[in-house]
């Protein structure tokens, strides 16, 4: 299908949303990637450069983005990613126009479309949303292993919210796609009761899942509560009619509620029951699929793969020999997946990358530092200071993994509260995560082996009871911690050296690691963003490419 295998690939996820609401609804987290010979040269999540969280206005920004990297006139193959609401793209200036063929079924390959690019017809293709999610695994793990089950699970893709594919004998085959698990993802992203409990508005849609997951840890699952929720259709449509819920609570439970007080145990138990239902039914589905397909490996992607508790249970059950989830498993990785698919067709493989890929308009600056630079930061942290990091390129996906992070000692609940609630303006119930070396992850968990997905902060771990006090600032109410593990120095030399000196010199084995952004803003991208945000958040200092600046 692709005529010239030597051309680079430009991949775009930029489908326009259903209305100009001022905030993302169906389409969100627009992004663009540029590949050559299996290697990612350029990538950015639109929000990072526009500073608008979950930005979905790619049609307005594409010209300036392409111009800034001198890509408008470059010769490349183009691939777009579709969405449940459409398969066409047009830039706001009309210079880029793409129409994909309408299709009533999911194909397992690219589909040729019609594209006009600055006055010239160009070869361009579309890849369905489902496969774009799945192929976002390739830039981080390499080619799929033989006899693998590939699963996409999100709120809604192209023609499904759950699709499964089999990779066997070096070929890809669709197994199933459907909306059967829509009720599970909807508990987290489209349920009126969940929004009310969290105190979210419609424009907060994409932040609700993470908040609800954190809040759920304060409650307990109840089968009686589950049955009640099912009988009332999960109260999913009480938008603007919250009194319905209060009346039913009084009638059926004799509990008097007139507001959504997040300290109320009944509301906490509802959140816990939502999480339990999601986890139980999702994992049951995965177990059934493994039996049906007799596959050995699992590649999981889509926004629902950000559910840390479900991921952890999948690992602990040892259903598969290995499980792989990319750091940009939500829609922020769709252009990476589409580009990887096309590059794999051209070259048979995609190179393995680190997660530090957000580099649009950023120079390839080396992070330079001496031992004294590390010691200076360690000394400030030991004093209880809060220090931000802006080193090199930004992380792909929603998690800061050491290059765009805020750091502080992990041994104090008071300091953790200060970082989360005062500096970042986050909700009281949301935990902060730690970063530590592999040997210290073993120390705090008692495990002989730490799963590799922890380097992307995709799992949680039970902390040994007798070690909790040492890192009480990063242990959640349920006794778990979402540990990010640095396995080898090459993964992040600066963070490795910082953690090593902190441990050797002061016997502090972990740091708080939370994303470098204040509530409502995306993670910082440039040095300018970092300095502005650090001052606005009243942090004590910021490391810029290895050098500390106190504020």
C-alpha positions as CSV (number, residue, x, y, z in Angstrom):
1,X,0.0,0.0,0.0
2,X,2.8,2.4,0.9
3,X,4.8,3.2,-2.2
4,X,8.0,4.7,-0.9
5,X,9.4,3.0,2.2
6,X,12.2,5.5,2.6
7,X,9.8,8.4,3.5
8,X,9.4,9.5,7.1
9,X,6.0,9.4,8.7
10,X,3.9,12.2,10.1
11,X,1.1,11.0,12.5
12,X,-1.7,13.2,13.7
13,X,-4.5,12.9,16.1
14,X,-6.6,16.0,15.7
15,X,-10.3,15.1,15.1
16,X,-12.4,18.1,15.9
17,X,-14.8,17.8,18.8
18,X,-18.6,17.7,18.5
19,X,-19.1,21.3,19.6
20,X,-17.1,24.5,20.4
21,X,-17.7,24.2,24.1
22,X,-14.4,25.6,25.2
23,X,-13.4,22.3,26.8
24,X,-12.8,18.8,25.5
25,X,-15.8,16.4,25.3
26,X,-15.3,13.4,23.0
27,X,-12.0,14.5,21.4
28,X,-9.2,15.4,23.8
29,X,-5.4,15.3,24.2
30,X,-4.6,16.0,20.5
31,X,-1.0,15.1,19.6
32,X,1.4,14.8,16.7
33,X,4.5,12.6,16.0
34,X,7.2,12.5,13.3
35,X,9.0,9.3,12.7
36,X,11.9,8.3,10.4
37,X,13.2,4.7,10.0
38,X,11.4,3.5,13.1
39,X,12.7,6.3,15.3
40,X,10.6,9.1,16.9
41,X,12.2,12.4,16.0
42,X,9.4,14.8,17.1
43,X,6.4,14.4,19.3
44,X,4.2,16.7,21.4
45,X,0.9,16.6,23.3
46,X,-0.8,19.8,22.2
47,X,-1.5,20.8,25.8
48,X,2.2,21.1,26.5
49,X,2.7,24.0,24.0
50,X,-0.6,25.7,24.2
51,X,-0.8,25.4,28.0
52,X,-4.5,24.3,27.8
53,X,-5.1,21.1,29.6
54,X,-6.3,18.2,27.4
55,X,-6.2,20.6,24.4
56,X,-8.3,19.5,21.4
57,X,-7.9,22.4,19.1
58,X,-5.3,21.0,16.8
59,X,-7.0,22.4,13.7
60,X,-6.1,25.9,14.9
61,X,-2.5,25.0,15.9
62,X,-1.3,22.7,13.2
63,X,0.1,25.3,10.9
64,X,2.3,27.0,13.5
65,X,3.4,23.6,14.9
66,X,4.5,22.4,11.5
67,X,6.1,25.7,10.6
68,X,8.1,25.9,13.8
69,X,9.8,22.6,13.0
70,X,10.0,23.2,9.2
71,X,7.8,20.3,8.3
72,X,5.2,22.0,6.0
73,X,7.2,21.3,2.8
74,X,8.9,18.1,3.8
75,X,8.1,14.9,2.0
76,X,6.5,12.3,4.2
77,X,3.7,9.8,4.5
78,X,0.8,11.0,6.6
79,X,-1.5,9.0,8.9
80,X,-4.4,10.3,10.9
81,X,-6.2,8.7,13.8
82,X,-10.0,8.7,13.8
83,X,-12.5,9.0,16.7
84,X,-16.0,7.8,17.4
85,X,-17.3,11.2,16.2
86,X,-15.5,11.3,12.8
87,X,-12.8,10.4,10.4
88,X,-12.1,13.7,8.7
89,X,-9.7,16.5,9.5
90,X,-9.5,20.1,8.2
91,X,-7.2,22.8,9.5
92,X,-8.8,26.1,10.5
93,X,-7.1,27.8,7.5
94,X,-8.3,25.1,5.1
95,X,-4.7,24.3,3.9
96,X,-4.9,20.8,5.2
97,X,-7.9,18.6,4.4
98,X,-8.2,14.9,4.9
99,X,-11.2,12.6,4.3
100,X,-11.1,8.9,5.2
101,X,-13.3,6.2,3.8
102,X,-16.4,5.4,5.9
103,X,-16.2,1.9,7.3
104,X,-18.8,-0.1,9.2
105,X,-16.2,-2.5,10.6
106,X,-12.7,-2.3,12.1
107,X,-9.9,-3.1,9.6
108,X,-6.6,-4.4,10.8
109,X,-4.6,-2.1,8.6
110,X,-4.3,1.5,7.3
111,X,-7.0,2.8,5.0
112,X,-6.2,5.2,2.2
113,X,-7.9,8.5,2.3
114,X,-8.0,11.7,0.2
115,X,-5.7,14.5,1.4
116,X,-4.9,18.0,0.2
117,X,-1.8,19.5,1.8
118,X,-1.1,23.2,1.1
119,X,-2.5,23.1,-2.4
120,X,-1.1,19.6,-3.4
121,X,-2.7,16.2,-3.2
122,X,-0.7,14.0,-0.9
123,X,-0.8,10.3,0.1
124,X,-2.5,10.0,3.4
125,X,-4.1,7.2,5.5
126,X,-6.2,6.7,8.5
127,X,-5.7,4.2,11.3
128,X,-8.6,3.3,13.6
129,X,-8.5,4.6,17.1
130,X,-8.4,1.1,18.6
131,X,-5.3,0.0,16.8
132,X,-3.6,3.4,17.4
133,X,-4.0,2.7,21.1
134,X,-2.6,-0.8,20.8
135,X,0.4,0.2,18.6
136,X,1.4,2.9,21.1
137,X,3.1,0.0,22.9
138,X,5.7,-0.5,20.2
139,X,7.8,2.6,20.8
140,X,8.4,1.5,24.4
141,X,8.5,-2.3,24.2
142,X,9.4,-3.2,20.6
143,X,7.6,-5.7,18.4
144,X,4.8,-7.7,19.9
145,X,5.8,-11.0,21.2
146,X,4.6,-14.2,19.5
147,X,1.2,-15.3,20.8
148,X,0.1,-12.1,22.4
149,X,-3.3,-10.7,23.3
150,X,-3.7,-7.1,22.5
151,X,-6.4,-5.1,24.3
152,X,-7.7,-1.6,24.0
153,X,-10.1,-0.3,26.6
154,X,-11.3,3.3,26.9
155,X,-14.4,5.4,27.0
156,X,-14.9,5.2,23.3
157,X,-12.7,4.7,20.2
158,X,-13.9,4.3,16.6
159,X,-16.4,1.5,16.7
160,X,-16.0,0.2,20.2
161,X,-14.7,0.9,23.7
162,X,-13.2,-2.5,24.1
163,X,-11.3,-4.4,21.3
164,X,-9.1,-7.4,21.3
165,X,-6.6,-8.6,18.8
166,X,-4.3,-11.6,18.5
167,X,-0.7,-11.4,17.4
168,X,0.4,-14.8,16.2
169,X,2.7,-16.1,13.4
170,X,3.8,-12.5,12.8
171,X,0.4,-11.4,11.8
172,X,-2.4,-9.4,13.4
173,X,-6.0,-10.6,13.6
174,X,-9.0,-9.0,15.2
175,X,-10.7,-11.1,17.8
176,X,-13.6,-9.0,18.9
177,X,-14.7,-5.4,19.4
178,X,-17.8,-4.2,21.2
179,X,-19.4,-1.8,23.7
180,X,-20.2,-4.5,26.3
181,X,-17.9,-2.9,28.9
182,X,-19.0,0.6,28.4
183,X,-20.8,0.5,31.7
184,X,-17.4,0.1,33.4
185,X,-15.6,3.0,31.8
186,X,-18.7,5.1,32.3
187,X,-18.5,4.7,36.0
188,X,-15.4,6.8,35.9
189,X,-15.9,9.3,33.0
190,X,-19.7,9.7,32.4
191,X,-21.5,9.0,35.7
192,X,-23.4,11.9,37.2
193,X,-23.1,10.4,40.7
194,X,-19.4,10.0,40.4
195,X,-19.1,13.6,39.2
196,X,-21.2,14.8,42.1
197,X,-19.2,12.9,44.7
198,X,-15.9,14.3,43.3
199,X,-17.4,17.8,42.9
200,X,-16.7,17.9,39.2
201,X,-18.3,19.8,36.4
202,X,-18.7,18.7,32.8
203,X,-15.4,20.3,31.8
204,X,-13.6,18.2,34.5
205,X,-14.6,15.0,32.7
206,X,-11.0,13.8,31.9
207,X,-9.7,14.4,35.4
208,X,-12.5,12.5,37.2
209,X,-11.2,8.9,36.7
210,X,-7.9,9.5,38.5
211,X,-9.6,11.5,41.3
212,X,-12.3,8.8,41.8
213,X,-9.7,6.1,42.0
214,X,-7.8,7.9,44.7
215,X,-11.0,8.7,46.6
216,X,-12.2,5.1,46.4
217,X,-9.4,4.0,48.8
218,X,-11.2,5.6,51.7
219,X,-14.3,3.4,51.4
220,X,-15.2,-0.3,51.4
221,X,-17.0,-2.4,48.8
222,X,-20.5,-3.6,49.8
223,X,-22.5,-6.2,47.8
224,X,-25.7,-4.6,49.2
225,X,-24.5,-1.3,47.9
226,X,-23.7,-2.7,44.5
227,X,-27.2,-4.2,44.2
228,X,-28.7,-0.9,45.2
229,X,-26.6,1.0,42.6
230,X,-27.6,-1.5,39.9
231,X,-31.2,-1.2,40.7
232,X,-31.0,2.5,40.3
233,X,-28.9,2.3,37.1
234,X,-25.9,3.6,39.0
235,X,-27.6,7.0,39.2
236,X,-25.8,7.8,36.0
237,X,-28.3,10.3,34.7
238,X,-29.0,12.5,37.7
239,X,-27.4,15.6,36.1
240,X,-29.1,18.5,37.6
241,X,-31.4,16.2,39.7
242,X,-29.2,15.4,42.6
243,X,-32.3,15.3,44.9
244,X,-33.2,12.0,43.4
245,X,-30.1,10.4,44.9
246,X,-30.7,12.1,48.3
247,X,-34.3,10.9,48.4
248,X,-33.4,7.3,47.6
249,X,-30.6,7.4,50.2
250,X,-33.0,8.5,52.8
251,X,-35.7,6.0,51.8
252,X,-33.5,2.9,51.3
253,X,-30.7,3.5,53.8
254,X,-32.2,5.9,56.3
255,X,-29.1,8.1,55.7
256,X,-29.8,11.9,55.7
257,X,-27.7,13.6,53.0
258,X,-28.2,17.1,51.6
259,X,-24.7,17.6,50.1
260,X,-21.8,15.6,48.8
261,X,-19.5,15.8,51.7
262,X,-16.4,13.8,50.7
263,X,-15.8,12.9,54.3
264,X,-19.0,10.9,54.4
265,X,-18.4,7.2,54.7
266,X,-21.5,6.3,52.6
267,X,-20.2,8.3,49.7
268,X,-16.7,6.8,50.2
269,X,-18.2,3.4,50.1
270,X,-20.0,4.2,46.8
271,X,-16.7,5.2,45.2
272,X,-15.0,2.0,46.5
273,X,-17.9,-0.1,45.1
274,X,-17.5,1.6,41.7
275,X,-13.8,0.7,41.8
276,X,-14.5,-2.8,42.9
277,X,-17.0,-3.4,40.1
278,X,-14.7,-2.0,37.5
279,X,-11.7,-4.1,38.7
280,X,-13.7,-7.4,39.2
281,X,-15.5,-7.3,35.8
282,X,-12.6,-6.1,33.8
283,X,-10.2,-8.8,35.2
284,X,-12.9,-11.4,34.7
285,X,-13.1,-10.5,31.1
286,X,-9.3,-10.7,30.7
287,X,-9.2,-14.1,32.3
288,X,-11.9,-15.3,29.9
289,X,-10.1,-14.0,26.9
290,X,-6.8,-15.6,28.0
291,X,-8.6,-19.0,28.3
292,X,-10.3,-18.6,24.9
293,X,-7.1,-17.4,23.1
294,X,-4.4,-19.4,25.0
295,X,-2.2,-16.3,24.6
296,X,1.0,-15.9,26.7
297,X,1.5,-12.1,26.7
298,X,-0.8,-9.1,27.3
299,X,-0.4,-5.7,25.7
300,X,-3.0,-3.3,27.3
301,X,-3.7,0.3,26.3
302,X,-6.4,2.9,26.3
303,X,-7.5,5.3,29.1
304,X,-8.8,2.5,31.3
305,X,-5.3,1.1,31.6
306,X,-4.5,4.1,33.9
307,X,-6.5,2.3,36.6
308,X,-3.6,1.4,38.9
309,X,-5.5,-1.0,41.1
310,X,-6.8,-3.1,38.1
311,X,-3.3,-3.1,36.6
312,X,-1.8,-4.3,39.8
313,X,-4.3,-7.2,40.2
314,X,-3.7,-8.3,36.6
315,X,0.0,-8.6,37.4
316,X,-0.5,-10.3,40.7
317,X,-2.8,-13.0,39.2
318,X,0.0,-14.0,36.8
319,X,-2.5,-14.7,34.0
320,X,0.2,-14.0,31.5
321,X,3.9,-14.5,31.3
322,X,4.3,-10.7,30.9
323,X,2.1,-7.6,30.7
324,X,3.0,-4.4,28.8
325,X,1.3,-1.0,29.2
326,X,2.8,2.2,27.6
327,X,3.3,5.4,29.6
328,X,1.0,7.3,27.2
329,X,-1.8,4.7,27.3
330,X,-4.5,7.3,27.1
331,X,-5.3,9.4,24.0
332,X,-2.0,11.3,24.4
333,X,-0.3,8.4,22.7
334,X,-2.5,8.0,19.6
335,X,-0.2,9.7,17.1
336,X,2.7,7.6,18.5
337,X,0.6,4.4,17.9
338,X,-0.4,5.4,14.4
339,X,3.1,6.4,13.4
340,X,4.5,3.2,14.9
341,X,1.9,1.2,12.9
342,X,3.0,2.8,9.6
343,X,6.7,2.6,10.5
344,X,6.3,-1.1,11.4
345,X,4.7,-1.7,8.0
346,X,7.7,0.0,6.3
347,X,10.6,-1.4,8.2
348,X,9.3,-4.4,10.2
349,X,10.2,-2.8,13.5
350,X,10.1,0.3,15.7
351,X,13.0,1.4,17.9
352,X,12.5,1.3,21.6
353,X,12.4,4.7,23.2
354,X,12.5,6.2,26.7
355,X,9.3,7.9,27.8
356,X,10.9,11.3,27.5
357,X,9.6,12.3,24.1
358,X,7.8,15.6,24.4
359,X,10.3,17.7,22.4
360,X,8.4,20.0,20.0
361,X,10.2,23.4,19.9
362,X,12.7,22.2,22.5
363,X,16.4,22.0,21.7
364,X,18.2,18.8,22.3
365,X,19.9,20.1,25.4
366,X,22.0,17.7,27.4
367,X,21.4,17.6,31.1
368,X,24.8,18.7,32.5
369,X,25.7,18.5,36.2
370,X,28.5,17.8,38.5
371,X,28.5,16.0,41.8
372,X,28.3,19.4,43.6
373,X,25.1,20.1,41.7
374,X,23.5,16.9,43.0
375,X,24.8,17.6,46.5
376,X,23.3,21.1,46.4
377,X,19.8,19.7,45.6
378,X,20.1,16.9,48.1
379,X,21.0,19.4,50.9
380,X,17.9,21.5,50.0
381,X,15.7,18.5,50.1
382,X,17.0,17.4,53.5
383,X,16.1,20.8,54.8
384,X,12.5,20.2,53.8
385,X,12.5,22.3,50.7
386,X,10.3,21.6,47.7
387,X,12.3,21.4,44.4
388,X,11.0,21.1,40.9
389,X,12.8,19.5,38.0
390,X,12.8,20.6,34.4
391,X,15.5,18.4,32.8
392,X,15.8,17.6,29.1
393,X,12.7,16.5,27.3
394,X,9.2,16.1,28.8
395,X,7.6,12.8,29.5
396,X,5.0,11.3,27.2
397,X,1.6,10.6,28.8
398,X,-0.1,12.0,31.9
399,X,2.6,11.1,34.5
400,X,5.7,13.0,35.4
401,X,8.6,10.5,35.6
402,X,11.5,12.6,36.8
403,X,12.1,15.1,34.0
404,X,9.0,17.4,34.8
405,X,8.6,16.6,38.5
406,X,8.2,18.2,41.9
407,X,10.3,16.6,44.6
408,X,10.4,16.6,48.3
409,X,11.2,14.2,51.2
410,X,8.8,11.3,51.4
411,X,9.0,10.9,55.2
412,X,6.4,13.5,56.3
413,X,2.7,13.6,55.9
414,X,2.8,17.3,56.7
415,X,5.2,18.0,53.9
416,X,3.2,15.8,51.5
417,X,0.1,17.7,52.3
418,X,1.9,21.0,51.7
419,X,3.1,19.9,48.3
420,X,-0.2,18.5,47.2
421,X,-2.7,20.9,48.7
422,X,-0.8,24.2,49.1
423,X,1.6,24.2,46.1
424,X,-0.5,22.1,43.6
425,X,-4.0,23.0,44.9
426,X,-5.1,19.3,44.7
427,X,-7.9,17.7,46.7
428,X,-7.2,16.4,50.2
429,X,-7.9,12.7,49.3
430,X,-5.4,12.4,46.5
431,X,-2.2,10.7,47.3
432,X,1.3,11.7,46.0
433,X,3.6,9.0,44.7
434,X,7.3,8.3,45.5
435,X,10.3,7.7,43.3
436,X,13.1,5.4,44.4
437,X,15.8,3.1,43.2
438,X,14.9,-0.5,42.6
439,X,16.8,-1.8,45.6
440,X,14.7,0.5,47.8
441,X,11.5,-0.5,46.2
442,X,12.3,-4.0,47.3
443,X,13.2,-2.7,50.7
444,X,9.8,-1.1,51.2
445,X,7.7,-3.8,49.7
446,X,9.6,-7.0,50.7
447,X,9.4,-8.2,47.1
448,X,12.2,-10.1,45.4
449,X,11.3,-8.5,42.1
450,X,9.8,-5.2,41.1
451,X,7.7,-5.3,38.0
452,X,9.0,-3.2,35.1
453,X,5.8,-1.3,34.7
454,X,6.6,0.6,37.9
455,X,9.1,2.7,35.9
456,X,6.0,4.3,34.3
457,X,4.1,4.7,37.6
458,X,1.4,2.3,36.5
459,X,1.2,0.0,39.5
460,X,0.7,0.3,43.2
461,X,2.5,-1.8,45.9
462,X,1.7,-2.8,49.5
463,X,4.3,-1.1,51.8
464,X,5.6,-3.2,54.6
465,X,3.9,-2.1,57.8
466,X,7.2,-1.7,59.7
467,X,8.5,0.5,56.9
468,X,5.5,2.8,56.5
469,X,6.7,5.5,58.9
470,X,9.9,6.0,56.9
471,X,7.8,7.1,53.8
472,X,4.5,8.1,55.4
473,X,4.1,11.0,53.0
474,X,3.6,8.7,50.1
475,X,1.6,5.8,51.7
476,X,-2.0,6.0,50.8
477,X,-4.9,5.4,53.3
478,X,-5.1,1.8,52.1
479,X,-1.4,1.1,52.8
480,X,-0.3,1.2,49.2
481,X,2.1,3.4,47.3
482,X,2.3,4.1,43.6
483,X,6.0,3.6,43.4
484,X,8.0,4.8,40.4
485,X,11.1,2.7,40.2
486,X,14.4,3.7,38.6
487,X,16.0,0.4,37.7
488,X,19.2,1.4,36.0
489,X,21.1,4.7,35.7
490,X,20.6,4.9,31.9
491,X,16.8,5.4,32.5
492,X,17.4,8.8,34.1
493,X,21.0,9.5,35.1
494,X,20.1,12.7,37.0
495,X,17.4,11.1,39.1
496,X,19.5,8.0,39.7
497,X,22.4,10.0,41.0
498,X,20.2,12.2,43.1
499,X,18.5,9.2,44.8
500,X,21.7,7.4,45.2
501,X,23.4,10.3,47.1
502,X,20.2,10.9,49.2
503,X,20.3,7.3,50.3
504,X,24.1,6.9,50.8
505,X,24.6,10.3,52.6
506,X,21.3,10.6,54.6
507,X,19.7,7.2,54.4
508,X,16.6,8.7,52.7
509,X,15.4,6.1,50.3
510,X,12.6,7.8,48.5
511,X,11.3,11.2,47.4
512,X,7.8,12.5,46.7
513,X,7.5,12.7,42.9
514,X,4.4,14.6,41.7
515,X,3.9,16.2,38.3
516,X,5.3,19.7,37.7
517,X,2.0,21.6,37.3
518,X,-0.7,23.3,39.4
519,X,-4.3,22.2,39.3
520,X,-6.0,23.0,36.0
521,X,-2.7,23.3,34.0
522,X,-0.8,20.7,32.0
523,X,2.7,19.6,32.9
524,X,5.3,22.2,32.1
525,X,7.0,21.9,28.8
526,X,9.7,24.6,28.3
527,X,12.2,26.3,30.7
528,X,10.0,29.4,30.5
529,X,7.0,27.4,31.6
530,X,9.0,25.8,34.5
531,X,10.2,29.1,35.9
532,X,6.8,30.7,35.7
533,X,5.0,27.8,37.3
534,X,7.6,27.3,40.0
535,X,7.1,31.0,41.0
536,X,3.4,30.8,40.8
537,X,3.3,27.7,42.9
538,X,5.8,29.2,45.4
539,X,8.2,26.4,45.2
540,X,11.6,26.7,46.9
541,X,13.7,26.0,43.8
542,X,13.8,24.5,40.3
543,X,16.5,22.5,38.6
544,X,16.9,23.5,34.9
545,X,18.9,21.0,32.9
546,X,20.9,19.9,35.9
547,X,21.5,23.3,37.6
548,X,19.5,24.4,40.7
549,X,18.0,27.9,40.8
550,X,16.6,28.9,44.2
551,X,13.5,31.1,44.1
